[in-house]
Amino acid sequence: MTDRVFDLPEAALLRARAAGSEGAQWIEGLGEKIARLEKMWDLSIEGVLSGGSESLVLGVTRKDGLLAVLKLGMPWSADGGQEANVYRLANGQGYAELIAHDPELNALLLERLGSPIMELGFSAHERISTICQTLQTAWRPLSSPNGLMSGADKAQLLADLIASIWQTKKGSCQQTTVDRAFHLLKERETAHDTAACVLVHGDPHEYNTLRVPGSPNDAPDFKFIDPDGLYAEPAYDLGILMRGENEDLLSGDPLELGRQRCATLSQRTGIAFQAIWHWGFIERVSTGLHLLELDMTEEGLQTLAIADRWAAWSDGT
């Protein structure tokens, strides 16, 4: 049973290849790990599910008939323990239910949800509005970090990431754009306030927002998967919604459409426009550079081209 081959989604395959020998060893060991988990959790494997850039995700059925998802994360990239911590803190409120976690194999067994909102025919505006609604369910006040990275630490981590990748990707966007990102990272690090911190998903994009099976067709419910997990201001999650949907932003003036999107996010959630814009700009620069690092060149350059356009606007700071 250990010689089975599982085809990774393209994004996950690219990430594994970028990790060199560690990635190759992880791919080679997947069959054995899955065989162990099948036995330990009484699972029947159905097949590979689409999506996922840092893990292999399989549809499974438990012996008791429960449909679930088995996720094996890349140990150098996806911290299953951290993800399990977020699911436990959320306790099903806006997130998939955690059924089991195996730290040794970096594996999670999760409630099976439906299709991501990206595949359900929603417009970009409808997707963003629905994700905002789901976030407002998922944001839970936390009196302490509970083992999560703080927003201030995340700002420093992103600054280090941008500085590192920029060494080899200079010219992929304007120097002033990168300088602007560093300036705003310092702003968000300074603005970190524990009194305003909640359980933040950290990556609530349109493929991490899945429909709840059985919810009404005219008003479906959604839950999140694949959390990074942060102890941070809610604006961070909304900044993630500023970094994607490139086609929508390129359908007109990217700056004006970006400002309109930011205003919508602020109006839908009551979160300050400026904080959303700051995190959105930061995420667009860091993500664009990271995509280039993964050889996802076209998407990376497109993401950074919009950042260049946004960099010219000071938003009052």
C-alpha positions as YAML, in Angstrom:
chain: A
units: angstrom
residues:
- id: 1
  name: MET
  ca: [0.00, 0.00, 0.00]
- id: 2
  name: THR
  ca: [2.96, 2.35, 0.51]
- id: 3
  name: ASP
  ca: [3.87, 2.50, -3.19]
- id: 4
  name: ARG
  ca: [0.76, 4.50, -4.10]
- id: 5
  name: VAL
  ca: [1.36, 7.78, -5.92]
- id: 6
  name: PHE
  ca: [-0.65, 10.90, -5.11]
- id: 7
  name: ASP
  ca: [-0.67, 13.77, -7.61]
- id: 8
  name: LEU
  ca: [-0.07, 17.06, -5.84]
- id: 9
  name: PRO
  ca: [-1.85, 20.21, -7.06]
- id: 10
  name: GLU
  ca: [0.45, 22.41, -9.15]
- id: 11
  name: ALA
  ca: [0.99, 25.07, -6.45]
- id: 12
  name: ALA
  ca: [1.93, 22.42, -3.87]
- id: 13
  name: LEU
  ca: [4.23, 20.67, -6.33]
- id: 14
  name: LEU
  ca: [6.03, 23.94, -7.11]
- id: 15
  name: ARG
  ca: [6.46, 24.63, -3.39]
- id: 16
  name: ALA
  ca: [7.82, 21.13, -2.76]
- id: 17
  name: ARG
  ca: [10.27, 21.43, -5.65]
- id: 18
  name: ALA
  ca: [11.42, 24.81, -4.36]
- id: 19
  name: ALA
  ca: [12.36, 23.08, -1.08]
- id: 20
  name: GLY
  ca: [14.89, 20.87, -2.88]
- id: 21
  name: SER
  ca: [15.85, 17.56, -1.25]
- id: 22
  name: GLU
  ca: [13.53, 18.15, 1.71]
- id: 23
  name: GLY
  ca: [10.59, 18.54, -0.63]
- id: 24
  name: ALA
  ca: [11.56, 15.44, -2.62]
- id: 25
  name: GLN
  ca: [11.79, 13.36, 0.57]
- id: 26
  name: TRP
  ca: [8.40, 14.59, 1.72]
- id: 27
  name: ILE
  ca: [6.78, 13.57, -1.57]
- id: 28
  name: GLU
  ca: [8.49, 10.18, -1.48]
- id: 29
  name: GLY
  ca: [7.22, 9.48, 2.05]
- id: 30
  name: LEU
  ca: [3.58, 10.39, 1.48]
- id: 31
  name: GLY
  ca: [2.43, 6.83, 0.69]
- id: 32
  name: GLU
  ca: [3.79, 5.41, 3.94]
- id: 33
  name: LYS
  ca: [2.37, 8.25, 6.04]
- id: 34
  name: ILE
  ca: [-1.07, 7.91, 4.52]
- id: 35
  name: ALA
  ca: [-1.07, 4.15, 5.10]
- id: 36
  name: ARG
  ca: [-0.31, 4.76, 8.80]
- id: 37
  name: LEU
  ca: [-3.08, 7.33, 9.11]
- id: 38
  name: GLU
  ca: [-5.59, 5.09, 7.35]
- id: 39
  name: LYS
  ca: [-5.04, 2.45, 9.99]
- id: 40
  name: MET
  ca: [-4.81, 4.80, 12.97]
- id: 41
  name: TRP
  ca: [-7.96, 6.80, 12.17]
- id: 42
  name: ASP
  ca: [-9.97, 4.04, 10.40]
- id: 43
  name: LEU
  ca: [-10.06, 5.87, 7.09]
- id: 44
  name: SER
  ca: [-10.94, 4.98, 3.53]
- id: 45
  name: ILE
  ca: [-9.11, 7.19, 1.02]
- id: 46
  name: GLU
  ca: [-11.25, 8.63, -1.80]
- id: 47
  name: GLY
  ca: [-8.69, 10.73, -3.67]
- id: 48
  name: VAL
  ca: [-6.78, 13.99, -3.90]
- id: 49
  name: LEU
  ca: [-8.78, 17.20, -3.51]
- id: 50
  name: SER
  ca: [-7.94, 20.28, -5.55]
- id: 51
  name: GLY
  ca: [-6.34, 23.33, -3.95]
- id: 52
  name: GLY
  ca: [-3.73, 23.49, -1.28]
- id: 53
  name: SER
  ca: [-0.29, 25.00, -1.81]
- id: 54
  name: GLU
  ca: [1.49, 23.69, 1.29]
- id: 55
  name: SER
  ca: [-0.04, 20.25, 1.75]
- id: 56
  name: LEU
  ca: [-1.60, 17.15, 0.24]
- id: 57
  name: VAL
  ca: [-5.36, 17.16, 0.87]
- id: 58
  name: LEU
  ca: [-7.41, 13.98, 0.53]
- id: 59
  name: GLY
  ca: [-11.10, 13.25, 0.71]
- id: 60
  name: VAL
  ca: [-11.67, 10.41, 3.18]
- id: 61
  name: THR
  ca: [-14.49, 8.47, 4.83]
- id: 62
  name: ARG
  ca: [-14.21, 7.24, 8.39]
- id: 63
  name: LYS
  ca: [-15.30, 3.77, 9.41]
- id: 64
  name: ASP
  ca: [-18.41, 5.28, 11.03]
- id: 65
  name: GLY
  ca: [-19.39, 6.84, 7.67]
- id: 66
  name: LEU
  ca: [-18.35, 10.41, 8.48]
- id: 67
  name: LEU
  ca: [-17.01, 12.30, 5.46]
- id: 68
  name: ALA
  ca: [-13.83, 14.15, 6.32]
- id: 69
  name: VAL
  ca: [-10.65, 15.69, 4.92]
- id: 70
  name: LEU
  ca: [-7.15, 14.40, 5.59]
- id: 71
  name: LYS
  ca: [-4.44, 17.03, 5.31]
- id: 72
  name: LEU
  ca: [-0.70, 16.31, 5.36]
- id: 73
  name: GLY
  ca: [1.28, 19.53, 5.60]
- id: 74
  name: MET
  ca: [4.79, 20.21, 4.39]
- id: 75
  name: PRO
  ca: [6.79, 20.24, 7.65]
- id: 76
  name: TRP
  ca: [9.03, 23.16, 6.60]
- id: 77
  name: SER
  ca: [6.06, 25.28, 5.49]
- id: 78
  name: ALA
  ca: [2.77, 24.21, 7.11]
- id: 79
  name: ASP
  ca: [2.73, 23.89, 10.89]
- id: 80
  name: GLY
  ca: [-0.04, 21.40, 11.65]
- id: 81
  name: GLY
  ca: [0.27, 22.04, 15.36]
- id: 82
  name: GLN
  ca: [-0.29, 25.76, 14.88]
- id: 83
  name: GLU
  ca: [-3.24, 25.09, 12.58]
- id: 84
  name: ALA
  ca: [-4.76, 22.65, 15.07]
- id: 85
  name: ASN
  ca: [-4.39, 25.30, 17.78]
- id: 86
  name: VAL
  ca: [-6.41, 27.76, 15.69]
- id: 87
  name: TYR
  ca: [-9.16, 25.20, 15.03]
- id: 88
  name: ARG
  ca: [-9.37, 24.44, 18.76]
- id: 89
  name: LEU
  ca: [-9.57, 28.13, 19.65]
- id: 90
  name: ALA
  ca: [-12.29, 28.69, 17.04]
- id: 91
  name: ASN
  ca: [-14.27, 25.61, 18.15]
- id: 92
  name: GLY
  ca: [-16.15, 25.48, 14.85]
- id: 93
  name: GLN
  ca: [-17.11, 29.18, 14.91]
- id: 94
  name: GLY
  ca: [-16.32, 30.31, 11.37]
- id: 95
  name: TYR
  ca: [-13.82, 27.47, 10.90]
- id: 96
  name: ALA
  ca: [-13.97, 23.79, 9.97]
- id: 97
  name: GLU
  ca: [-14.23, 21.43, 12.93]
- id: 98
  name: LEU
  ca: [-11.02, 19.67, 13.97]
- id: 99
  name: ILE
  ca: [-11.55, 15.92, 14.35]
- id: 100
  name: ALA
  ca: [-7.99, 14.74, 15.01]
- id: 101
  name: HIS
  ca: [-4.38, 15.89, 14.85]
- id: 102
  name: ASP
  ca: [-1.17, 13.87, 14.63]
- id: 103
  name: PRO
  ca: [1.90, 16.03, 15.39]
- id: 104
  name: GLU
  ca: [4.45, 13.39, 14.31]
- id: 105
  name: LEU
  ca: [3.05, 13.13, 10.78]
- id: 106
  name: ASN
  ca: [1.97, 16.79, 10.62]
- id: 107
  name: ALA
  ca: [-1.51, 15.56, 9.75]
- id: 108
  name: LEU
  ca: [-5.00, 16.92, 10.41]
- id: 109
  name: LEU
  ca: [-8.39, 15.27, 10.09]
- id: 110
  name: LEU
  ca: [-11.08, 17.89, 9.50]
- id: 111
  name: GLU
  ca: [-14.77, 18.37, 8.90]
- id: 112
  name: ARG
  ca: [-15.46, 18.12, 5.18]
- id: 113
  name: LEU
  ca: [-16.94, 21.29, 3.74]
- id: 114
  name: GLY
  ca: [-18.18, 22.09, 0.24]
- id: 115
  name: SER
  ca: [-16.70, 24.02, -2.66]
- id: 116
  name: PRO
  ca: [-14.65, 27.21, -2.25]
- id: 117
  name: ILE
  ca: [-16.53, 30.42, -2.88]
- id: 118
  name: MET
  ca: [-14.31, 31.05, -5.92]
- id: 119
  name: GLU
  ca: [-15.99, 28.14, -7.71]
- id: 120
  name: LEU
  ca: [-19.62, 29.08, -6.97]
- id: 121
  name: GLY
  ca: [-20.27, 31.76, -9.56]
- id: 122
  name: PHE
  ca: [-20.10, 34.75, -7.21]
- id: 123
  name: SER
  ca: [-18.85, 38.07, -8.56]
- id: 124
  name: ALA
  ca: [-15.68, 39.54, -7.04]
- id: 125
  name: HIS
  ca: [-17.80, 42.00, -5.04]
- id: 126
  name: GLU
  ca: [-20.07, 39.20, -3.78]
- id: 127
  name: ARG
  ca: [-17.08, 37.08, -2.79]
- id: 128
  name: ILE
  ca: [-15.51, 39.89, -0.83]
- id: 129
  name: SER
  ca: [-18.77, 40.75, 0.93]
- id: 130
  name: THR
  ca: [-19.38, 37.12, 1.87]
- id: 131
  name: ILE
  ca: [-15.85, 36.65, 3.20]
- id: 132
  name: CYS
  ca: [-16.30, 39.80, 5.30]
- id: 133
  name: GLN
  ca: [-19.46, 38.32, 6.79]
- id: 134
  name: THR
  ca: [-17.69, 35.04, 7.55]
- id: 135
  name: LEU
  ca: [-14.75, 36.87, 9.13]
- id: 136
  name: GLN
  ca: [-17.07, 38.69, 11.49]
- id: 137
  name: THR
  ca: [-18.22, 35.30, 12.73]
- id: 138
  name: ALA
  ca: [-14.66, 33.97, 12.94]
- id: 139
  name: TRP
  ca: [-12.99, 36.90, 14.73]
- id: 140
  name: ARG
  ca: [-12.96, 35.95, 18.40]
- id: 141
  name: PRO
  ca: [-11.56, 38.25, 21.11]
- id: 142
  name: LEU
  ca: [-8.51, 36.75, 22.82]
- id: 143
  name: SER
  ca: [-7.20, 37.89, 26.19]
- id: 144
  name: SER
  ca: [-3.74, 36.48, 25.44]
- id: 145
  name: PRO
  ca: [-1.81, 35.21, 22.39]
- id: 146
  name: ASN
  ca: [-2.61, 31.53, 23.15]
- id: 147
  name: GLY
  ca: [0.57, 30.51, 21.34]
- id: 148
  name: LEU
  ca: [-0.20, 32.59, 18.23]
- id: 149
  name: MET
  ca: [2.19, 34.98, 16.51]
- id: 150
  name: SER
  ca: [1.37, 38.62, 17.23]
- id: 151
  name: GLY
  ca: [0.60, 41.21, 14.58]
- id: 152
  name: ALA
  ca: [3.82, 43.03, 15.49]
- id: 153
  name: ASP
  ca: [5.87, 39.87, 15.01]
- id: 154
  name: LYS
  ca: [4.11, 39.23, 11.69]
- id: 155
  name: ALA
  ca: [5.09, 42.70, 10.52]
- id: 156
  name: GLN
  ca: [8.74, 41.97, 11.32]
- id: 157
  name: LEU
  ca: [8.53, 38.57, 9.61]
- id: 158
  name: LEU
  ca: [7.14, 40.14, 6.43]
- id: 159
  name: ALA
  ca: [9.83, 42.82, 6.50]
- id: 160
  name: ASP
  ca: [12.49, 40.11, 6.64]
- id: 161
  name: LEU
  ca: [10.76, 38.16, 3.84]
- id: 162
  name: ILE
  ca: [10.58, 41.16, 1.53]
- id: 163
  name: ALA
  ca: [14.21, 42.11, 2.23]
- id: 164
  name: SER
  ca: [15.41, 38.57, 1.54]
- id: 165
  name: ILE
  ca: [13.55, 38.03, -1.74]
- id: 166
  name: TRP
  ca: [14.28, 41.54, -3.00]
- id: 167
  name: GLN
  ca: [17.98, 40.69, -3.03]
- id: 168
  name: THR
  ca: [17.41, 38.39, -6.02]
- id: 169
  name: LYS
  ca: [14.25, 39.94, -7.51]
- id: 170
  name: LYS
  ca: [15.28, 43.59, -7.81]
- id: 171
  name: GLY
  ca: [13.60, 45.23, -10.79]
- id: 172
  name: SER
  ca: [10.41, 43.16, -10.50]
- id: 173
  name: CYS
  ca: [8.73, 46.26, -9.09]
- id: 174
  name: GLN
  ca: [9.82, 49.80, -8.30]
- id: 175
  name: GLN
  ca: [12.27, 50.43, -5.45]
- id: 176
  name: THR
  ca: [9.87, 53.05, -4.10]
- id: 177
  name: THR
  ca: [7.20, 50.35, -3.82]
- id: 178
  name: VAL
  ca: [9.43, 48.20, -1.63]
- id: 179
  name: ASP
  ca: [10.45, 51.23, 0.43]
- id: 180
  name: ARG
  ca: [6.78, 52.06, 0.92]
- id: 181
  name: ALA
  ca: [6.11, 48.52, 2.14]
- id: 182
  name: PHE
  ca: [8.89, 48.80, 4.74]
- id: 183
  name: HIS
  ca: [7.48, 52.13, 5.94]
- id: 184
  name: LEU
  ca: [3.97, 50.72, 6.36]
- id: 185
  name: LEU
  ca: [5.27, 47.60, 8.11]
- id: 186
  name: LYS
  ca: [6.84, 49.85, 10.73]
- id: 187
  name: GLU
  ca: [3.52, 51.70, 11.03]
- id: 188
  name: ARG
  ca: [1.58, 48.46, 11.68]
- id: 189
  name: GLU
  ca: [4.20, 47.16, 14.09]
- id: 190
  name: THR
  ca: [3.96, 50.37, 16.11]
- id: 191
  name: ALA
  ca: [0.13, 50.30, 15.97]
- id: 192
  name: HIS
  ca: [-0.09, 46.80, 17.48]
- id: 193
  name: ASP
  ca: [-2.51, 46.99, 20.42]
- id: 194
  name: THR
  ca: [-3.33, 43.91, 22.49]
- id: 195
  name: ALA
  ca: [-6.69, 45.43, 23.45]
- id: 196
  name: ALA
  ca: [-7.76, 45.28, 19.79]
- id: 197
  name: CYS
  ca: [-6.42, 41.79, 19.03]
- id: 198
  name: VAL
  ca: [-8.64, 38.90, 17.94]
- id: 199
  name: LEU
  ca: [-8.14, 35.43, 16.55]
- id: 200
  name: VAL
  ca: [-7.08, 36.31, 13.01]
- id: 201
  name: HIS
  ca: [-7.14, 33.71, 10.22]
- id: 202
  name: GLY
  ca: [-4.15, 35.15, 8.39]
- id: 203
  name: ASP
  ca: [-5.05, 33.98, 4.88]
- id: 204
  name: PRO
  ca: [-8.85, 34.18, 4.32]
- id: 205
  name: HIS
  ca: [-8.81, 34.23, 0.54]
- id: 206
  name: GLU
  ca: [-11.46, 32.95, -1.85]
- id: 207
  name: TYR
  ca: [-10.09, 29.38, -1.96]
- id: 208
  name: ASN
  ca: [-9.92, 29.11, 1.84]
- id: 209
  name: THR
  ca: [-13.60, 30.07, 2.23]
- id: 210
  name: LEU
  ca: [-15.75, 26.95, 1.77]
- id: 211
  name: ARG
  ca: [-19.49, 26.47, 1.70]
- id: 212
  name: VAL
  ca: [-21.12, 24.65, 4.60]
- id: 213
  name: PRO
  ca: [-22.95, 21.59, 3.17]
- id: 214
  name: GLY
  ca: [-26.70, 21.70, 3.70]
- id: 215
  name: SER
  ca: [-26.88, 25.47, 4.17]
- id: 216
  name: PRO
  ca: [-29.63, 27.28, 2.20]
- id: 217
  name: ASN
  ca: [-29.03, 27.85, -1.51]
- id: 218
  name: ASP
  ca: [-30.31, 31.42, -1.32]
- id: 219
  name: ALA
  ca: [-28.11, 32.31, 1.69]
- id: 220
  name: PRO
  ca: [-25.31, 29.73, 2.03]
- id: 221
  name: ASP
  ca: [-23.06, 29.69, 5.08]
- id: 222
  name: PHE
  ca: [-19.28, 29.49, 4.79]
- id: 223
  name: LYS
  ca: [-16.37, 28.43, 6.98]
- id: 224
  name: PHE
  ca: [-12.62, 28.88, 6.72]
- id: 225
  name: ILE
  ca: [-9.87, 26.31, 6.29]
- id: 226
  name: ASP
  ca: [-6.05, 26.52, 6.22]
- id: 227
  name: PRO
  ca: [-5.58, 29.19, 8.92]
- id: 228
  name: ASP
  ca: [-2.18, 30.67, 9.65]
- id: 229
  name: GLY
  ca: [-3.48, 32.00, 12.96]
- id: 230
  name: LEU
  ca: [-2.47, 35.35, 14.44]
- id: 231
  name: TYR
  ca: [-3.07, 37.39, 17.56]
- id: 232
  name: ALA
  ca: [-3.59, 40.63, 15.69]
- id: 233
  name: GLU
  ca: [-5.89, 43.43, 14.61]
- id: 234
  name: PRO
  ca: [-8.77, 42.35, 12.32]
- id: 235
  name: ALA
  ca: [-7.45, 44.66, 9.59]
- id: 236
  name: TYR
  ca: [-4.77, 42.09, 8.81]
- id: 237
  name: ASP
  ca: [-7.36, 39.64, 7.45]
- id: 238
  name: LEU
  ca: [-8.97, 42.35, 5.37]
- id: 239
  name: GLY
  ca: [-5.57, 43.21, 3.93]
- id: 240
  name: ILE
  ca: [-5.49, 39.70, 2.47]
- id: 241
  name: LEU
  ca: [-8.64, 40.56, 0.51]
- id: 242
  name: MET
  ca: [-6.80, 43.56, -0.93]
- id: 243
  name: ARG
  ca: [-3.98, 41.47, -2.41]
- id: 244
  name: GLY
  ca: [-6.03, 39.19, -4.70]
- id: 245
  name: GLU
  ca: [-8.69, 39.40, -7.42]
- id: 246
  name: ASN
  ca: [-6.16, 40.96, -9.82]
- id: 247
  name: GLU
  ca: [-8.43, 40.70, -12.84]
- id: 248
  name: ASP
  ca: [-11.08, 42.77, -11.09]
- id: 249
  name: LEU
  ca: [-8.54, 45.48, -10.23]
- id: 250
  name: LEU
  ca: [-7.12, 45.51, -13.76]
- id: 251
  name: SER
  ca: [-10.56, 45.98, -15.34]
- id: 252
  name: GLY
  ca: [-10.12, 49.74, -14.81]
- id: 253
  name: ASP
  ca: [-7.82, 52.05, -12.86]
- id: 254
  name: PRO
  ca: [-6.15, 49.74, -10.29]
- id: 255
  name: LEU
  ca: [-5.69, 52.56, -7.78]
- id: 256
  name: GLU
  ca: [-9.27, 53.78, -7.88]
- id: 257
  name: LEU
  ca: [-10.65, 50.24, -7.84]
- id: 258
  name: GLY
  ca: [-8.32, 49.39, -4.96]
- id: 259
  name: ARG
  ca: [-9.55, 52.37, -2.96]
- id: 260
  name: GLN
  ca: [-13.15, 51.36, -3.68]
- id: 261
  name: ARG
  ca: [-12.48, 47.82, -2.49]
- id: 262
  name: CYS
  ca: [-10.83, 49.10, 0.67]
- id: 263
  name: ALA
  ca: [-13.82, 51.37, 1.35]
- id: 264
  name: THR
  ca: [-16.18, 48.42, 0.90]
- id: 265
  name: LEU
  ca: [-14.18, 46.30, 3.36]
- id: 266
  name: SER
  ca: [-14.21, 49.13, 5.88]
- id: 267
  name: GLN
  ca: [-17.94, 49.75, 5.50]
- id: 268
  name: ARG
  ca: [-18.82, 46.05, 5.74]
- id: 269
  name: THR
  ca: [-16.81, 45.47, 8.92]
- id: 270
  name: GLY
  ca: [-16.39, 48.81, 10.70]
- id: 271
  name: ILE
  ca: [-12.59, 48.42, 10.55]
- id: 272
  name: ALA
  ca: [-10.54, 51.55, 9.81]
- id: 273
  name: PHE
  ca: [-9.82, 52.18, 6.13]
- id: 274
  name: GLN
  ca: [-6.20, 53.16, 6.70]
- id: 275
  name: ALA
  ca: [-5.24, 49.98, 8.59]
- id: 276
  name: ILE
  ca: [-6.83, 47.85, 5.85]
- id: 277
  name: TRP
  ca: [-4.99, 49.78, 3.13]
- id: 278
  name: HIS
  ca: [-1.67, 49.43, 4.92]
- id: 279
  name: TRP
  ca: [-1.93, 45.67, 5.34]
- id: 280
  name: GLY
  ca: [-3.30, 45.30, 1.81]
- id: 281
  name: PHE
  ca: [-0.32, 47.10, 0.29]
- id: 282
  name: ILE
  ca: [2.12, 45.12, 2.42]
- id: 283
  name: GLU
  ca: [0.50, 41.82, 1.47]
- id: 284
  name: ARG
  ca: [0.48, 42.71, -2.22]
- id: 285
  name: VAL
  ca: [4.22, 43.41, -2.20]
- id: 286
  name: SER
  ca: [5.23, 40.41, -0.06]
- id: 287
  name: THR
  ca: [2.94, 38.03, -1.94]
- id: 288
  name: GLY
  ca: [4.03, 39.25, -5.35]
- id: 289
  name: LEU
  ca: [7.68, 38.70, -4.49]
- id: 290
  name: HIS
  ca: [6.94, 35.29, -2.98]
- id: 291
  name: LEU
  ca: [5.09, 34.23, -6.14]
- id: 292
  name: LEU
  ca: [8.20, 35.10, -8.17]
- id: 293
  name: GLU
  ca: [10.25, 33.00, -5.76]
- id: 294
  name: LEU
  ca: [7.92, 30.06, -6.52]
- id: 295
  name: ASP
  ca: [8.33, 30.65, -10.30]
- id: 296
  name: MET
  ca: [4.70, 31.78, -10.58]
- id: 297
  name: THR
  ca: [6.05, 34.64, -12.65]
- id: 298
  name: GLU
  ca: [3.01, 35.99, -14.47]
- id: 299
  name: GLU
  ca: [0.83, 36.23, -11.37]
- id: 300
  name: GLY
  ca: [3.69, 37.63, -9.32]
- id: 301
  name: LEU
  ca: [4.49, 40.42, -11.77]
- id: 302
  name: GLN
  ca: [0.81, 41.27, -12.13]
- id: 303
  name: THR
  ca: [0.45, 41.51, -8.34]
- id: 304
  name: LEU
  ca: [3.48, 43.78, -8.10]
- id: 305
  name: ALA
  ca: [2.40, 45.98, -11.03]
- id: 306
  name: ILE
  ca: [-0.75, 46.86, -9.09]
- id: 307
  name: ALA
  ca: [1.39, 47.55, -6.01]
- id: 308
  name: ASP
  ca: [3.46, 49.99, -8.09]
- id: 309
  name: ARG
  ca: [0.27, 51.82, -9.01]
- id: 310
  name: TRP
  ca: [-0.88, 51.93, -5.38]
- id: 311
  name: ALA
  ca: [2.49, 53.14, -4.09]
- id: 312
  name: ALA
  ca: [1.97, 56.58, -5.60]
- id: 313
  name: TRP
  ca: [-0.96, 57.24, -3.24]
- id: 314
  name: SER
  ca: [0.01, 58.26, 0.27]
- id: 315
  name: ASP
  ca: [-3.45, 57.74, 1.91]
- id: 316
  name: GLY
  ca: [-2.56, 60.56, 4.29]
- id: 317
  name: THR
  ca: [0.50, 58.99, 5.92]
...
